[in-house]
Amino acid sequence: MLRPRLSVLFLLSIFLAITLLEYIFTYTDVAYGIILALFLTIFIYVVVSMPRFETDVMRAAESLALIPLYVLFTSSLPWFFIKQEYVLPAVYSIILGLCFLHMYEKGISLEGVGLKTKNWFKLAVIGSMIGIPTGVAEYLVLLPEPAFPVFQIHYLLRDCVYMILFVGLAEELLFRGIIQTDLQRIFGKLPGLLSASYLFGIMHLTWRSLPELLFTFWAGYLLGYVYNRTNSLTAPIFLHGVNNVMLVAVLPYLL
């Protein structure tokens, strides 16, 4: 079995590679970013296939491999064949597919990642109430333009479905239910939470905004904290989804 120090260095090297990947993808060349995502994925799976590798480290590394896989699939598929209004659910369906495939291969149950029905309505309301002020804060950071010339209720309802059932569910399942859970098993509760929050922030580097990078790190911490306190993904999913609805479907028209 590999020594703990080498195991930690291996995981930190993946963190560094993901950071470099996102930087190159955003600021240098998308094609190079896709190639790096491919090589990082291969590197992770080759290393974890070696004998005598610590089980928890192997599992965490495979969880982290979902990030370059996510970049690889969502950036290189021919999305121009799909109508623009269906691109977002199509992209996040792939992320959900990767997450559920990972759970199937590792024997992880829905309850094991926090997908529970217990107290779901209460937790959904709590998450939604927190998502409103965080959405206002993120709007003031990014100040996005309205997606349509005028506000229309059917676009709002569509965005609620997209942001909660696709974006919120997919990203919370990936970053909180899978990655944070595995990192906390190795590093402990607070370091694991901070590590997952860092990755969540880095994956928003494509906004090309330092304030947004800091905001998403803080948001990742908040989402992870709520996940730990409730032991459920329901509140983080609704927090995330309502935050995004406020950001793109409500405040650009009100303000």
N, C-alpha and C positions, 0 to 999 in steps of 0.2 A: 504494500500500500504506500502511496506517495506521502511524503512528510507534509504536515499541515502547512508549513511555510510555502512549499512549492505549490500546494493546492490553491492557496490564497493568491499567490503570484499569477497562477494560471487564470483565475477569475478576473484579477485586476488587469491582466493583459487583454482579456475580452472587453472589459470596460473601456480601455484605452482605444482598442480597435474600433469599437462602436462609435466613440467620440470622433475619431479620425474619419471614419466612414461618413458620418453625418456632416462633418465639416467639408469634406471633399465633395459630397453630393450637393451641398448647398452653395458653396462658394467657389468651387473649382470647375468640376465637370461631372455631369450626371452619369455619363457612361463609365467614367472611372469609379464613381461611387457604386454603381451596380456591380462592376467587376470585383471591387473590394468586398462587397456583400457576399458575392459568390465564394471567394477565397476564404473569407472568415467563416462562413458556414461549413465549408469542407474541412478547414483547420479544426474547428470545434469537434466535429463528429469523428475525425481521425484520432484526435487526442483522447476523447472519452471512450473510444473503442479499445484503448490499450489495456492490458491486464493489470490487476491490482490497483485500479483507480478507486478512490474513496466514493462510496455510493452517493452520499449527499452532494458532493462536489460534482460528480457526473450528472446528477439530476439538475442541479443549478445551471451547469454549463449548457445542457440541452435546452433548458428554459430560455437562457440568454440567446441561444441560436435562433429562437423564434423571431428576434429583432432583425437580424440581417435577412432571414427568410421573408419577413414581412416587407422589408425594403425591396428585396429582389422581385417578389411577385407583384407588388403594387406599382412598381416603377417600370417594369419591362413588358407588361402585358399590353396588347393593342386596345386601349380603352376608347379609341376614336370610333370603334364599331358600335359603342353603346351611346344612347341618347344622354345628353349631359345631366339631366335630372336623375338618372339612374346610376351614375358613376359612383357616387358616395356609398350607397348601400352595396354596390357590387364590390368595391374595394374592401369595405369592412366585413363583408361576408367571407372574403378570403382570409382575413385575420381570424375571424371566428372559426373557420374551417381548420386553420393551422392549430389554434388553441385546443379545439375539441379532439383533433387527431393526436396531439401531444398527450392530452388527458387519457385518451383511450389506450395509447401505447404504454403509459406509465401506471395505468390502473387507478387513476384519480377520479373519484366520484364528483358529482355536481356539488354535494355538500362539502366536499373536501376543498373546494375553491370558494365557498361562500355563497353558492347559488341555492338559497333556501327559501322556502315559502313562509316560514314562521315569522309572524309580525311584519310581513312584507309591506302592508299598507302604511303602518305607522312609520316604518323606516323610509318608505318612499316619500312620505310627507316631510320628514326631517331632512332628508337629502335635498328635496326640492326647495325647502325654505333656506337652506344654506347656499344652494346654487344661485339663488336670485342675487344676493349681494356680491358673491364672487364673480358672477357674470357682469355686473356693473363695473367691478374693479378691472376685469380683463378688457372690457370695452374701452375704458378710459386709458388703458395701456396701448391698445391697438388702433382704436378709432376706425373700424372697418366701414367701408361704404355700403349702402343698401344693395342687396342683390337684385332687387326689382325696383322699377320707378315708383310704385306706390305699394303701401301695405295691403295685403289681401289675406283673409282668414284661412283660406285653403292652403296657402303657402306656409302659414304658421303651423297649422296642424300637420302638414307634411314634414316640416322641419322637426317638430316634436317627436314624431315617429322615428325619423332618421337619427336624430341626436341621442335619443334614449335607447332605442332598440338595436341600433347599429354601432354608432360611435361610442356611446357610453358603455354599452355591454361589452363590446370588443376590447376597448382599451383597458377597462377595469378588470376584465377577465385576464388579459395578458399581463398587465403591470402589477396589479394587486393580487388577484387570485392565484396566479402562477409564479411570476418572478419574485414578488415581494415575499411570498410564503417560503419559497426555496432559499432566498438569501437570508431571511431571518432564521431559518433552521441552521445555517452555517455561522453567520456573524453575530446573531443575537437580535433582539427586537428593534432597538433603536438604530444600530448600524445597518441592519437589513432594510429598515424603513428609509433611511437616508440614501442608501445605495439605489433602491428602486425609484426614489424621488429624483435622484440625479439622472437616471436613465430616461425617466419620463420627461424631464426638462430638456435633455439633449435631443430627444426625438422631435421637439418643437423648434429646433434650430432653423428649420426651413422658413420660419417667419422672418428671419434676418433682423431680429430685434433683441437687443440685450435686455431691456425691461421685460419683454415677453418671456425670455429665457429664465429670468429670475422669478417671474410670476408663476410659470409652469412648474418650476422646482418647488416653490411654496405650495402650489395647488396639489402637486403630487404628494407632498408631505401631509397636507390636510386630508386628501382622499385616503391615503394609507393609514392615517391615524383613525379616521372614522371606520375604516375596514377593521382595524384591530379592536376598536372599542365595541363594535356591534357584532363582530365575527360573522359578517354577512356582506355580500356585494350589493345588496339592494340599495342602501343609502348612498354609497359611492356612485353607483350607476345613475341614479336620479340626480345627484348633485352634479355630476359631470354633464349629463344631458341637459338639464335645466340651465346650467351655466352657459353652455353653447347656444341654447335657444335664445337666451338673453343677449348673447354676444352678436349673433348674426341675424336673428329674426324679429327682435323686438326693439332693442335700443337704437340701431341705425335709423329706424323710422321715427322714434320718439324724439331723438336728440339731433 
